[in-house]
Every structure is written in C-alpha cells, then in structure tokens.
Amino acid sequence: MKFITLSLLLLFTSSLLADIVVIGNLQNSNPMMSARAVQEIYMGRKRALADGNIAQPIGHRDLREAFYTYLTTRPIAQINAYWARLKFSGHRTQPEILSGTAEVISKVKANKNVIAYINDQHVNESEVRILFVIKDK
C-alpha cells in the first residue's frame, strides 16, 4: 500500500514539476515573449501584446501558484492580495482562471489575443503556438 501511495505521489509531483509554457493562438503573430513581458501582462501592468492587440490572459488553476512564483518570486498570497487591491480600486481584474487544460486550450484556439499557461506535456504545436517557456529547475 505504501508503494502505491508513494508511486501516485511521485507521479502527481512530477506532472506539476514539468515545464510550464505560455501559449497563444496559431494566428498570434507575436514573437517569443520575454519573462518581463509575460509578467507585465499577467500582473495587469501592460495590456497590449507586441503587435498592439489587447492581450486576454488566462490562468490555469493547478499551475497558478508555480507560474506566479516563477514570474514574481512572491508567494501566491501576495499575488491574491495584489489582485484584490486592483479589483477594489476598479483599475483591473485578474486574468480569468480555468480549471482544466482542455478548457484553456479551447479558449486559446478560439481567440487570437488569448494567451494562457499550461503544462508543456499537453502542448500540440499544430493547435497552439508556444510564446514563452518556464523551465523546471
């Protein structure tokens, strides 16, 4: 029983430790994004993509903490407080957070201005375009 539990734990952990990629629609003509550009969009400091179109960032519930920790080196509690302040002041709202990878990919495929992050194991480059890669350390 311990072996099965340990195996499941390792499998679950390894899936969370895989690389995270920021993806866009295949029609998204933007070049690869820098960490700073991704951070500015996902923190609400910048709205436009490099091509001038307004970005529509989408988050993934299961990867959100790892994603923001990498980009900002802040704990998720600080990120949540940051977004609460912005929402309360009426300046911005946080990116929409979806719970499933299939749902995230579907949103990206449906709109050329949507960007989102997913586990790299779920990327099919015939469906979406990779804009940024967060490497597992």
C-alpha positions, 0 to 999 in steps of 0.5 A: 500500500505504501508503494502505491501511495508513494508511486501516485505521489511521485507521479502527481509531483512530477506532472506539476514539476514539468515545464510550464509554457505560455501559449497563444493562438496559431494566428498570434503573430507575436514573437517569443515573449520575454519573462518581463513581458509575460509578467507585465501582462499577467500582473495587469501592468501592460495590456497590449501584446507586441503587435498592439492587440489587447492581450486576454490572459488566462490562468490555469488553476493547478499551475497558478501558484508555480507560474506566479512564483516563477514570474514574481518570486512572491508567494501566491498570497501576495499575488491574491492580495495584489489582485484584490487591491486592483479589483477594489480600486476598479483599475483591473481584474485578474486574468480569468482562471480555468480549471482544466487544460482542455478548457484553456486550450479551447479558449486559446484556439478560439481567440487570437489575443488569448494567451494562457499557461499550461503544462508543456506535456499537453502542448500540440504545436499544430493547435497552439503556438508556444510564446514563452517557456518556464523551465523546471529547475 
